[in-house]
Amino acid sequence: MRRVLYLIAIGYLAICGMVVVRSYQKKSRGGAVESPNQAGPSFSGPGEAWWARIRGSCNAVEVELAQRMQPAPETLEGQGYSAACWALAGRIDSARAVIDRLPADDWYRAAGIVFDVAHPVADAGDNRSAGPIMELVIHYWPNHYMALYHAGMAEFATGQPQLARKNLTAFLSYYHENDGWTQSARETLDQLGAATP
């Protein structure tokens, strides 16, 4: 039974990755402009082509062999997608190692690629997967307010109140719109017994 659930989860992550790539491709071809503080890098090239080939193998069973047999291009884009692939497979340390090999000025850009790939996982409510990935993004891009929000909500859902409190408080310090995101963060902080900004 566990194996069936595991295979379903892998299939789900592969579908999420495909949705993200399609959305990302539309944006890079002239889609809506995002907020300058949160916009991920826009690419089209060998890294994107590599991602299109490998994304189905970004799961715990296949990721290592796939990355070894088809290494990502040595570009920022390629390495960002490589880190995203490792992260989707639950191999956060491997994703971190990929980003750490880049020049420090590129770390946040690679983390932006990871965020763009993993955002649908968070939106779908897969908190066990999303929380560690969003923490990875925050490590390299500490004021990425959507990563802070998703990390905080995932940590709240998985019983990590201190991290949830820290990340949701940071989210509210960067994000000032009076909308559903803000309301949700404040309500969650109230449940955690934290004073809301």
C-alpha positions as CSV (number, residue, x, y, z in Angstrom):
1,M,0.0,0.0,0.0
2,R,2.8,2.4,0.9
3,R,4.5,1.7,-2.5
4,V,1.3,2.7,-4.3
5,L,1.0,5.9,-2.4
6,Y,4.7,6.6,-3.0
7,L,4.2,6.1,-6.8
8,I,1.1,8.4,-6.7
9,A,3.1,11.1,-5.0
10,I,5.9,10.8,-7.5
11,G,3.4,11.1,-10.4
12,Y,1.9,14.1,-8.7
13,L,5.2,15.9,-8.4
14,A,6.0,15.2,-12.0
15,I,2.7,16.8,-13.1
16,C,3.4,19.8,-10.8
17,G,6.7,20.2,-12.5
18,M,5.2,20.1,-16.0
19,V,2.6,22.7,-15.0
20,V,5.3,25.0,-13.6
21,V,7.5,24.7,-16.7
22,R,4.6,25.5,-19.0
23,S,3.7,28.5,-16.9
24,Y,7.3,29.6,-16.8
25,Q,7.6,29.2,-20.5
26,K,4.6,31.4,-21.1
27,K,6.0,34.1,-18.8
28,S,9.4,34.1,-20.6
29,R,7.6,34.5,-23.9
30,G,6.0,37.8,-22.9
31,G,3.5,36.9,-20.2
32,A,2.5,39.1,-17.3
33,V,5.2,41.1,-15.6
34,E,5.8,40.2,-11.9
35,S,6.7,42.3,-9.0
36,P,10.4,43.3,-9.4
37,N,11.2,42.0,-5.8
38,Q,9.8,38.5,-6.5
39,A,10.3,38.0,-10.2
40,G,12.2,34.8,-11.0
41,P,14.8,34.9,-13.8
42,S,13.5,34.5,-17.3
43,F,15.4,32.1,-19.5
44,S,15.1,30.1,-22.7
45,G,18.0,28.0,-23.7
46,P,19.8,24.8,-23.0
47,G,18.9,24.7,-19.3
48,E,15.2,24.9,-20.1
49,A,15.6,22.2,-22.8
50,W,17.4,20.0,-20.2
51,W,14.6,20.6,-17.7
52,A,12.0,19.6,-20.2
53,R,13.8,16.3,-20.8
54,I,14.6,15.4,-17.1
55,R,11.6,16.8,-15.1
56,G,9.8,13.5,-15.1
57,S,12.8,11.9,-13.4
58,C,12.9,14.4,-10.5
59,N,11.7,11.9,-7.9
60,A,13.4,10.1,-5.1
61,V,13.8,6.9,-7.1
62,E,15.2,8.3,-10.4
63,V,16.9,11.6,-9.6
64,E,20.4,10.4,-8.9
65,L,20.8,8.3,-12.0
66,A,19.0,10.9,-14.2
67,Q,21.3,13.7,-13.1
68,R,24.4,11.5,-13.5
69,M,23.4,10.3,-17.0
70,Q,22.2,13.7,-18.2
71,P,24.1,16.4,-16.3
72,A,22.6,19.8,-16.4
73,P,24.2,22.5,-18.5
74,E,26.9,24.5,-16.5
75,T,24.8,27.7,-16.9
76,L,22.9,29.5,-14.1
77,E,19.7,28.3,-15.7
78,G,20.8,24.7,-15.9
79,Q,22.1,24.6,-12.4
80,G,19.0,26.3,-11.1
81,Y,16.9,23.6,-12.7
82,S,19.2,20.9,-11.4
83,A,18.8,22.2,-7.9
84,A,15.0,22.3,-8.4
85,C,15.1,18.7,-9.6
86,W,17.0,17.6,-6.5
87,A,14.6,19.6,-4.3
88,L,11.5,18.1,-5.9
89,A,13.0,14.6,-5.2
90,G,13.3,15.6,-1.5
91,R,17.1,15.8,-1.7
92,I,17.5,19.3,-0.2
93,D,21.2,18.8,0.6
94,S,22.0,17.9,-3.0
95,A,20.0,21.0,-4.2
96,R,21.9,23.2,-1.7
97,A,25.2,21.7,-3.0
98,V,24.3,22.7,-6.6
99,I,23.5,26.2,-5.6
100,D,26.6,26.6,-3.4
101,R,28.8,25.8,-6.4
102,L,27.5,28.9,-8.2
103,P,29.0,32.3,-7.7
104,A,27.4,33.9,-4.6
105,D,25.8,36.6,-6.7
106,D,23.8,34.0,-8.5
107,W,22.5,32.1,-5.5
108,Y,19.3,34.0,-5.2
109,R,18.6,33.7,-8.9
110,A,19.0,29.9,-8.7
111,A,16.8,29.9,-5.7
112,G,14.2,31.8,-7.7
113,I,14.2,29.0,-10.3
114,V,13.7,26.5,-7.5
115,F,10.8,28.6,-6.1
116,D,9.1,28.8,-9.6
117,V,9.3,25.0,-10.0
118,A,8.1,24.2,-6.5
119,H,5.4,26.9,-6.1
120,P,2.6,24.7,-7.4
121,V,3.6,22.0,-4.9
122,A,3.0,24.6,-2.1
123,D,-0.2,25.9,-3.7
124,A,-1.5,22.3,-3.9
125,G,-1.0,21.9,-0.1
126,D,1.8,19.4,-0.1
127,N,3.2,20.8,3.1
128,R,5.7,18.0,3.8
129,S,7.4,18.6,0.4
130,A,6.9,22.3,0.2
131,G,8.2,23.3,3.6
132,P,11.8,22.1,3.1
133,I,12.0,23.5,-0.4
134,M,10.7,26.9,0.7
135,E,13.3,26.9,3.5
136,L,15.9,26.3,0.9
137,V,14.7,29.3,-1.1
138,I,14.7,31.5,2.0
139,H,18.2,30.5,2.8
140,Y,19.4,32.1,-0.4
141,W,16.7,34.8,-0.8
142,P,15.7,35.7,2.8
143,N,13.2,38.4,1.8
144,H,11.3,36.3,-0.8
145,Y,7.9,37.0,0.7
146,M,6.0,34.2,-1.0
147,A,8.6,31.6,0.0
148,L,8.3,32.9,3.6
149,Y,4.5,32.6,3.4
150,H,4.5,29.1,2.0
151,A,7.3,27.9,4.4
152,G,5.4,29.3,7.4
153,M,2.1,27.7,6.4
154,A,3.8,24.4,5.7
155,E,5.5,24.5,9.0
156,F,2.3,25.3,10.8
157,A,0.6,22.4,9.1
158,T,3.4,20.0,10.0
159,G,3.7,21.0,13.7
160,Q,6.7,23.3,13.7
161,P,5.3,26.4,15.4
162,Q,8.6,28.2,16.0
163,L,9.6,28.1,12.4
164,A,6.0,29.0,11.3
165,R,5.9,32.0,13.6
166,K,9.3,33.2,12.4
167,N,8.5,32.9,8.7
168,L,5.0,34.3,8.8
169,T,6.2,37.3,10.9
170,A,8.9,37.9,8.3
171,F,6.4,37.5,5.5
172,L,4.2,40.2,7.1
173,S,7.2,42.5,7.4
174,Y,7.8,42.4,3.6
175,Y,4.3,42.0,2.3
176,H,1.9,44.9,2.9
177,E,-1.1,44.2,0.8
178,N,-4.4,43.8,2.6
179,D,-5.5,40.6,1.0
180,G,-6.1,36.9,1.6
181,W,-2.4,36.1,2.0
182,T,-2.0,38.7,4.8
183,Q,-5.3,37.7,6.5
184,S,-4.3,34.0,6.4
185,A,-0.8,34.7,7.9
186,R,-2.4,36.9,10.6
187,E,-5.0,34.2,11.5
188,T,-2.3,31.5,11.6
189,L,-0.1,33.7,13.9
190,D,-3.1,34.3,16.1
191,Q,-3.6,30.5,16.4
192,L,0.1,30.3,17.3
193,G,-0.4,32.9,20.0
194,A,2.0,35.4,18.4
195,A,1.5,39.1,18.2
196,T,0.8,40.1,14.6
197,P,2.4,43.1,13.0
